[in-house]
């Protein structure tokens, strides 16, 4: 019996959910293809090397896959033990970002270590999930009261979101807050408690918008992007041109016209627009379908997870992916005001990709110990 318990602790007693793994690999491969297609033009113009972005993204994908496989072999209980350490580390790093961070386009979101740069907000997104999942699972009655249970968790979420916001990184703060609330909701928080903080949360959102002129400009451009199509509405107008020209089957892989210095960040925040242009409705629908299947498999793993911590852990990770996907697609289709939000598995960025794959490793680790 002792040997059997030891095996389970190591996370190797059962096979992982290979169907979930297949979906992850499909998203990753699809993303790499589109990063190359979307970035080749800007990489050639800016660096004289059409393979500049894809070479780096591919290297990070290999590293991320290695980390995912390692994490999938480690029991999720190990993450439980270090949840507080993760939370403290993320807070410290977020505090350091404005002090020693690397400034890019007016924002300090990265900390550099020689040739390597790291985005602490990615750690914060994961840390808030792990911390809340552990805390709520330890104290099952924590969310029954508003002032002594629910509100302290809101304060912690607000603190982390505020540290991300001052980088400034509004979209990152939104993701942290939304993901934290998803975990609380899944843990059994009352809807009346969410309603009670609705007013103050809306007030904070309004202040965040009016505190920076460029954010107000984005809100104004959202209502009529074509009014200033060469200024504040430029990004959205170019995105809509790309989406509209794709039609049902698209203009062909690699044949995008908007990526030739018309569409800003074609390999990053607006990569979904390039997918729509090159692969049309079919290619865009495939992206959505793959994410829906990923969510479905993740929720299934969560429903069969052996304990409350693992259930909330998987739900939080799936919620994190879902929030980012929804915001990214909503932005590029002009369904909400523009804000920088990468599309998981697709957008160029090493830190984001590695963390996403590591988080998928956590889900696979939980799947090994699911009750069939």
Secondary structure, DSSP 8 states (H G I E B T S, - for coil): -HHHHHHHHTT-SS---HHHHHHHHHHHHHHHHHHHHHHHHHHHHHHS-TTHHHHHHHHHHHHHHHHHHHHHTS-HHHHHHTHHHHHHHHHHHHHHHHHH-EEETTEEEEEEETTEEE-HHHHHHHHHHHHHHHHHHH-TTTTSSIIIIIHHHHHHHHHHHHHHHTTT-HHHHHHHHHHHHHHHHHHT--HHHHHHTHHHHHHHHHHHHHTSHHHHHHHHHHH-GGGGTTTTTHHHHHHHHHHHHHTTT-S-TT--STTTTTSTTTTTTTHHHHHHHHHHHHHHHHHHHHHHHHHHHHHHHHHT-SSHHHHHHHHHHHHHHHHHHHHHHHHHTTSS-------TTTS--HHHHHHHHHHHHHHHHHHHT---
